[in-house]
């Protein structure tokens, strides 16, 4: 979502679109600076948003659920699973669900 907002903001700077006119507000001085210094403004928006995105990714919140059952937590394990490991976990959950459904059908 932040990447999309970043790109939209950069397009608005390059196209010289003043969103505050649409909102009936006075144009802020920083927006005037952005539209007169497009290259610097676009680079600043790009790099600042990338820094924020990097911080959001590195917070440690990485949770995986399968059929509403938590199967991996980076907060608990301290790492992100390797793809083969994740596929094995999901495969085990699928097999467990199949065995549980077969067992309950036999009862």
Number of C-alpha atoms within 10 A of each C-alpha: 6 11 12 9 11 18 15 12 16 21 13 16 22 17 11 15 13 15 12 12 10 8 9 8 9 8 13 10 8 10 16 13 12 20 19 14 13 16 13 13 19 21 12 14 17 16 13 13 17 15 11 12 14 11 11 11 10 10 9 15 13 16 13 15 11 12 10 7 9 10 14 18 17 14 13 11 9 11 12 16 16 8 9 9 11 15 12 11 16 16 12 12 16 14 12 12 13 12 12 12 11 11 10 9 8 7 5
